[in-house]
Amino acid sequence: MVEELVWVNGRLVGAADATVSVFDHGLTVGDGVFETLKAVDRQPFASRRHLERLRRSADGLGMRLPYTEHELRVAMAQVLASHDTGLARVRLTVTGGAAPLGSERGEANATVVVAAGPLQAATPSTAVTVVPWPRNERGAMVGIKTTSYAENVLALAHAKARGCTEAIFATTTGLLCEGTGSNVFVGVGGRLLTPPLSSGCLAGVTRELVLEATDAIEEDIPMEVLLGADEVFLTSTGRDVQPVHQVDDRSLPTQGPITETAIRAFLQLAATTPDP
Ligand SMILES: Cc1ncc(COP(=O)(O)O)c(C=O)c1O
């Protein structure tokens, strides 16, 4: 077994030596953006879309990404080469770099870390709960995959305490938004719906692929529609398309026909497109 390596600002180091400054703005105020990719046998999935979103997120925070897409691809390949084959997650993190101890960013270059770790295959279906805190669909962080995820940490702990693997957020106006790390699709009256980006949800890569591979429609979804839906599924890098068999106290079919079609379409796209 080779030593697992981490790429830190252009240098490959052993995991134990992979460090950043305690003054890094990512650590002190959560000033950073990230991507998580799935890798199968060391091949990152949908890498173009993830790298594009990373750049959009960095732009959204006014942060200069000091490496090219090619350099980041090489970094991912080098890190993955030091990991086992099979299912893995690759994480790219870009933070504000060393800065004074306040909200203002310093003059330093961004810190960029590429690391990998194991990824558990998702369970065949899951339970979710709606959390009592809204997502602010008009907030400054909308659309940015920021490392400021403490809200998600709290919401996920709330869900886990109720036997669920995902917490679902409504918007401030009572529309369906997203999960802590997933997008939500609902099947109602034979139609497949997902909230539009104006709900404040992240432009999930898996969401995008499902929208392209199916007849799904982006539409505002009042929370009552989620609570009465015929079918519900989640999409994310780690879950792919994962049926939901329970929303709060309500049970749903483990895998209804609309979900079945979406799973098939997603798997077909993933199997036939080299870097979808
Ligand atoms: C807040 C949020 N929404 C949705 C998603 C799903 O996005 P993707 O399909 O790109 O993994 C994520 C991914 O982690 C996320 O953090």
The ligand as an SDF file (V2000), in Angstrom:
LIG
                    3D

 16 16  0  0  0  0  0  0  0  0999 V2000
  -25.9450   22.3760   -0.7020 C   0  0  0  0  0  0  0  0  0  0  0  0
  -25.8050   21.3310   -1.7500 C   0  0  0  0  0  0  0  0  0  0  0  0
  -26.8300   21.1060   -2.6010 N   0  0  0  0  0  0  0  0  0  0  0  0
  -26.7460   20.1610   -3.5520 C   0  0  0  0  0  0  0  0  0  0  0  0
  -25.6170   19.3770   -3.7030 C   0  0  0  0  0  0  0  0  0  0  0  0
  -25.5670   18.3170   -4.7740 C   0  0  0  0  0  0  0  0  0  0  0  0
  -24.6480   18.6860   -5.7740 O   0  0  0  0  0  0  0  0  0  0  0  0
  -23.8390   17.6250   -6.6420 P   0  0  0  0  0  0  0  0  0  0  0  0
  -24.8620   16.8230   -7.4080 O   0  0  0  0  0  0  0  0  0  0  0  0
  -23.0100   18.4760   -7.5330 O   0  0  0  0  0  0  0  0  0  0  0  0
  -23.0510   16.7900   -5.7110 O   0  0  0  0  0  0  0  0  0  0  0  0
  -24.5300   19.5930   -2.8600 C   0  0  0  0  0  0  0  0  0  0  0  0
  -23.3210   18.7890   -3.0080 C   0  0  0  0  0  0  0  0  0  0  0  0
  -22.6040   18.5280   -2.0940 O   0  0  0  0  0  0  0  0  0  0  0  0
  -24.6170   20.5830   -1.8630 C   0  0  0  0  0  0  0  0  0  0  0  0
  -23.6020   20.8200   -1.0270 O   0  0  0  0  0  0  0  0  0  0  0  0
  1  2  1  0
  2  3  1  0
  2 15  2  0
  3  4  2  0
  4  5  1  0
  5  6  1  0
  5 12  2  0
  6  7  1  0
  7  8  1  0
  8  9  2  0
  8 10  1  0
  8 11  1  0
 12 13  1  0
 12 15  1  0
 13 14  2  0
 15 16  1  0
M  END
$$$$
